[in-house]
Amino acid sequence: MNLMEKIISLTKRRGFIYPGSEIYGGFAGTYDFGPYGVELRRNIIDMWLKAMREDDDIALLDSSIFYAPKVWEASGHTSGFTDLLVVCNGCRTKYRADHFLESIGIKADERMSETQIDEIFNANRNKIICPACGKKDFSEARAKNLLVSSNLGVLEGNEQEVYLRGETAQGIYINFKNVLDTGFYSVPFGIAQVGKVFRNEISPRQFLFRMREFEQMEMQYFTYPEKAKETYAAWKTKRMAYYYNLGVKKEKLRWKQHDNLSFYAKDAWDIQYEYPFGWGELEGLHYRGDYDLTQHQKFSGADMSVYDEAKKEHFMPHIIEASVGVERAMLMLLAEAYDEDEMNGEKRVVIRFAPAMAPIKTAVFPLLKNKPELIQKAKEVYKMVKKEIPQSMFDDNGNIGKRYRRQDEIGTITTITVDFETFDNNTVTLRDRDSAKQIRVSISRLTNTIKEIIDGRLFSTFPPEVI
C-alpha cells in the first residue's frame, strides 16, 4: 500500500475517520469523525485559535451557516463560484474537466482559468477515456456553481431558495461594522472564526483534501490601505512560522503564488504541503483590497467605511485573508506523523504526533485484565491523571503488547502500567511512545513527569532511576 492507503486504513481501524453513510454504501465527499478524530480536530482548532489570539487585535466570531441570498450575490459567488463539469455521454457520469486532464498527464493548476481548461480539454478530447464505461464520448465543458442550495419556509409555495455557506469569510464581512461598533476594536484589527462550509464538488477526491462538507479556519484582517502591503508581508511570515512551530518539516512546505489573480485581488499566495499525492494547497494568504466591503456596501446600502480621525476623512479598509481547512491540516498532520519501525523484531506502526496535536496524551493500563485489584488501582490512577491531563484514557483490552501497539497507532505519547510492584512501592511503569523506553515513576510525581515528557523535557535524556 502507498502512504495514503495506509493512512486511510489506519484512521478507520483506530477510530479517527469513517466514510460518510458507510452502511448505505457511502456518500462521496463526506466523512464522519470518530473518538480520536474528534480529539485531533479539537487540538488543531485550539492551536489555531491560540495562535490567532496571541495578538490582542483579533476578535472571534461565529456567524450563521445560512446568510441572506443577497450576500452571495454581492460576493460574486452566485455567478463566479464555479468549476467546469463534463458528462460522459455513454454512462452519464459527471467529472471535473481539470481532473480529467491530469489523467492524460496534463497538470491543470487549481488557479488556471476556466477558459484555459476548456480549451485544453477540447484539444485533447479524443485522448480521454471514461473510467466508468471506457468510452471517449463527452459533453462540452460547462460551468457548475459550487454553492449548495436549500429551501427555507414552512408552507409550500412560500419557500425561499437559500445557500449553505461556501466559505466563512462572508459572515465576517457582513459583521465587520457590528464588531467595530462594540468599541473594543479599531482599525487595524482582525476577525477570526471557525465553522462548517459546504461545496457542491463535482468529483471529491484524495480523502480529506477535497470534500463536500468541511470546516474552515479563517481570519480577515482589516487595515489602512497604505499599510496593507506591509501587513500582508507580516502575516505571510507569521503563518508559515506557525507550521514550523507545529513541527512540520520545512522541506515539506513551500510558497506558491497564484498565476491567475481574481480581478479584485492585489496579491495571492498559498502555503503548500507535500501530501502523499503531491503538492497541494494547505492555506491561502490573500490581499483582497477593499472589494468585499465595497460590494456589501453597494448591495446592502449599509455604510461599511471607517472614519480616520487623523486625516478627518472616511476610508474603506483593505483586507488580508488567511484561510485553512481543518481537514487539510488534519491530513497533513497524519501524513507528517505516520511512521513504521521495528520493535523487538516486529514491524511497528507509530503515529508520531507533536505533543500538542496528539489526541491522547497518556493511557493507563492494568498489567493484567483478570486481576480485580490491578484494575481497581489502575482506575484510581487514571482518575487522578485525567483531572490534570484531560486527553487521557483507560485501556484494559487485550494483552499488554497489543495495548502498546494500539496506543502507538493512535499516537498516544505515554502509557502507564499498574503492576504488582505498584502495591509495594507506589510506583508505575511509564513508557515513551517514540523510543519505547520505560521508567518507574512514583504515583505522587506521575502527572508532573508526564507533563515534562509532553513538553519534551524528559525522555530525550532518559534517566535509568526511579523518579
N, C-alpha and C positions, 0 to 999 in steps of 0.2 A: 504493500500500500504506500501511496505517497503521503506527504505530511498532512495535506488537507483531509484525506480519507481517515488518517489516524486520529486527527483532532475531532472529526465528526463522530467517529465510533466511540472515542473516549468520553466525549461530552454527553452522549446519550447514556452510555453504560454507567457513568458515575453521577448522573443526576444534575448535569449543568443545563443541557438544552435538548428539547424533544421536538420532532417535526410537528407542525400545527395540524390538528384534527387527524392525528395518525390512525386512529381506529376506524376512520372512514376513508382511508386511502390517502390521507394527507391533503393539504391545501397549500399550493405553491406560494412561496414568498412569505410564509408566516411560521413562527416558531414559538414554542412555549418554554418558559424558563423554570427549571426545577430548583430544588433547595439550594444547591451550590451556585447555580447560575444567578439566582436572586441575590445571593450574598456578594458575588463578584460584581454584578451590575451596581449594587449599592455602593461598593467600595470605589468603583470608577466614578460614579456621580459625586460621592462625598469628596473624593480627591480633587475633582474639577471645581466643585463649589468652594473648597478650601483655597485653591489657587486663585479663584476669582476674588474671594473676599480678603485676600491679603492686601488688596487696595481698598481704601476707605471710600472710594468714589464709585463703587459698583453696587447697584441696588438689585434686589431679587424680585422676580415677577412670576406669576403662574396664571397665564391667560387661558381663556376658554378654548376648547377644541373647535367649536363652531363659531365662526365670525359671520357678520352680515355679508351676504353675497357681494355687495359693492366693494368690500375690502379687496377681494380677489380681482375685481375689475380694475380698481385703482392700481394695484400692484403689477398688473400685466399678466397675471397667471391664467386668466380665462382665455387669453389669446396667444400667449407665447410660451407657456409651460408645457412643452410637447416633446415627444420622441417620434422617430419615423417608424411606422408599422408596415410590415409586408405580410401578405397572407398567401400560403400555398394554395394554389387553385385545385390541387389534387385532393388534399385531405382537410383543407380549411384551417390548418394550424397557423397561429399567429407568431411572428418573430419580430425582434428589433433589427432594423437594417444594419446598424453598425456591428451588432454581434455576428451577423452572417458574414460580413466582410472578414472578420477575424478567422472564420473557419477556412478561408482560402488564402490566409497569410497576409491579409491587408490590415494593418493596425489602424483602427478608427479611434482617434483620440476623443476622450469624453467631451472636449470643448470644440470639436470640429463642427462647423455649421451644418444645418440640415441640408442646405443646398449642395454642399460638398459631398456629403454622404449619399444623397440621392443620385448625384452624377456618377460617383464611383460604383454604386450598386447597379445602376442601369448598364454601365460599361462592362460589368462582369456578370451580368445576369445568367449567361449560359454556362458559367462555371459552378454555380451554386446549386447544391443538391439538398432537398428537404430531408432532414434527419428522420422524420416520422414515416414518410412514404417512399422516399427515394426519387421523386420526380424533380424536374427542373422547370417548373411552371409556377411563376409567382405574379402576384398583383403588382401594380405600381406602388411605390412607397408613398404613404400619406401620413400626415401629422396626426398623432393621437395625444389628446390632453391627459396630463398625469394627475390632475386633481380628481379625488374620489368624491362623487356626488351622492347626495342622500335627499330625503324629503322630510320636512318637519311640518306638523299640523295634525289636528285631531280629525277633522271632517274631510271626507273625500271631496275633491274639487277645491278644497281650501288649503291644500298643501303647498309649501314653499320649497323650491329647489335650493339646497344649500350644499356647501362643500366641507368635508373634513379637512382640517388644515394640512397643507402640503409642506409647511415649514412653520417654525415658531416665531420667526423674525417679525411677521406682520403684526402679531399680538403685541410685540414690543413697540413697534412704531405707533400704533394707534393709542397706546397708553403712555407715550413719551411725555406729553404735557401733564397727564394725571400724576405721574411720578415727580415731575418737576414742580408741580403746584403744591406738593406736600411741604415744600420749604426746606427739606433736609438735603436736597441735592441741587447743584447748579452746574452749568456747562463749564468745563468738560466733566462728563461723568458717563458711566455705562449702566446698562440694564442687562441682566443675565437671567436666563430661565432654562429649565429642563422640562421636556414634555414630549408626548407622543405625536408623531406626524404620520401621514398616510400618502402613499403614492400608487397610482394606477399603473404599476410597472407591467410592461408587455411581457417580458421574459426575465423574471427574477432569477438570480443565479449566484454561484460562488458563496453558498452558505449564508453567513450573516452579512456579507458585503453588500448585497443588493436585495432589499426586502420591500414588501408592500406596506408593512407596519413596523415602525422603528421609533427610537427615541433620540431626540436631538438635544445637544447642549450648546446653546447659542448665547453670545454676548454681542451687543451692539453698543459701540462707544460713540458718544456724541461730542463733537469738539468744534473749535473755531476753524473756519475754512483755511486760514493762513497757517494753522498749526497741524493740519491734517496729515501731511506727508511725514512730518516728524513723529507724530503719534502712531501712524501706520508702521513705520520702521521699528518703533519701540515695541509694539505689540507683536510683530513678527519675531523679534529676538526673544521676547518673553514666552511665546507659545512654543517655540522649538525647545527652549530650555526646560519647559515643563515635561516634555517626553524624555529628555536626558535624565531628569530627576526621578522619573519612574523606573529608570534602569534599562530603557530601550537602547540597544546598541546604535551608536552613531552611524555606522555604516549601513544600517537598515532604514535610515531616514534620509530624505532629500527634499529640496525645494523644486517645485515645477511651476513656472509661470504660465498663465493662460495665454494660448496663442490667439484666441478669438474673444475679445472682451465684449461684454454687453455694451450697448450704445451709451449707457449712463455711467459705466464703471470707469474709475480713474486708474485702477491697477488691481490685479488679482493673482494670488499665488496659492498653491496647495502645498501642504506638507504631505508627502507621500511616504508610505511604508512598503517595504518589500514583502508582500504577503506570499503564501505558498504558491499562488498562481502568477505572481509577478508584482510589479509596482502598481499601486493603486492609491487613490485619494484617501487620506485619513482625516485631514482637517483643512478647511478653506479659510484663508485670510484675505478679505476683500476690502478695498477702499471704494465705497459706493457713492461718494459725493453726497449731494443733497436730494437726489432723485426721490427717495422713498417718502420723506416728509413732504416734499413739494407735491407729489402725486396725491397723498392723502389730504393735503390741504385743498387741492383742486377739486377732488371728488366729494369731499365731506363739507367743505365750506368752513371748517374749523381752522383757526389761526394756529399754525404749528411753528411760527417763528419765535425767536428769543430776543429779548431786549439787552443790548450791550451797554451797560452803564458808562463804561469808559468812553465809548465812541458816540453815545447818545443816539443809537440807531438800532433798528431791528435787523436780525440776520437769520438765515436758515442754517442750522448746524450741519456739518458733514459727518458721515458715519463710517466707522471702521468696524467690520464684522469678523468675528471668529466663530466658526461653526464646526462641530464634530459630532458624529453619530456614536451613541453609546455602544451599539452592536459592532461597529467597525473597530472601535477601541478594544472591545472585548475580544474580537477575533485576533487583533494584533497581539494582545497580551497572551492569549493561548498559544499562538504561533511562536512568540518570543520565549515562552516558558517551557514548552514541550521538549522533553529530553529523554534519551534512553541510555542506560549504562548497565554495568554488570555488578551484581551484588551476590557474594558467596557462590559464584559460578552460575548464577541465573540472570537472565535479562530482566532489567527493571525499567518500568516507565515511571518517570517522575516529572511533575509539573513544578518548575522552579519559579513560582510567582515571587515577585518582590514582596517583602513583608506586608506593606500597606495594602497590597492587592489580594493577598491570599484570602479566599473565602472562609477558611477555617484556620485559626491561629494555633490551636492546640486541641488534641483529642486525648481523653482519659480512658485507659483500659484496665480491667481486672486481668491478671495473668491467666487465670482460668475462669471460664464462664459457668462451671458447675460447682463452684465453691461459694456459698452464700456469704461467708464472711469477707471474701475478697470483693465480691460485687457491692456489698454494703459500704465497705471502706472506699472503694473506687468512686461510688456515687457521692460520698461525703466530700472527697477531694474535688470531684467535678463541680459540685455546687459552690465550693469555695472559690475555685478558679474562675468560674463563669461570672461571678459577681464583678470581677475586675477586668476580665477578658471576655466580653460578650460573645465573640465569634469562637466559641468552644463547643465541643460535642463529646458525648459519651458513646463508646463503641465496644460492644462485647460479642459481636457477630463473627463466628469463625475462630480459628486458632490465631495465635499472636502473629505468626508470619503473614497470614492473609490480611490481618488488620493493618500491618505495616504497609503492605503493598497497596491496599485500598487507600490509605491516607496519603501515600506518596502520589497516587494518581489524582487525588483531589487537590494536592498542593499544600496540605497541612504542614505548617512549619515545624512543629514539635509534637511528639506524642509522650504521654505519661503512663507508665505501667505501675500499678499497685500489685505487689507480690508479697510473699510470706515474710520477707525481710522487713517490709514496712511495719509490721507489728512489733519487731524487735527494736528498731532504732528510729522509727517515724520518718523514714526516707522513702523516696520513689525513684524509679529509673526514668530518666529524661533522655529522649532520643532526638537527634537533629535530622531533619529531612534530607538535606543536601549531602552531608558526609556520612550519615547513618551512625555517627559516633554516639556513645551513651555515657551518661554520668549518673551518679547517685546524688540526689538533691534532698535536703531537708524540706519537709512539707511547709515549715514556717517560712522558708525562703523561696518557695516554689514560684509564686506569681511574679516576684521581682526578677527571678532568674529567667523566666520565660520572656518577660519584657526586655531584658538585656539581650536575649537571643534575637528577638524581633527587631531590636534596634541595631543588630549586627555587632554587639559588643562582647559576645561570648565565644561561640564555637570556632571562630577563626583562630583563637589561641586556647585550644581546648585543655582545660585542667583535668588531671587524672584523679584528683582527690574528691572526696565528698564535699559538697557545698552546703 
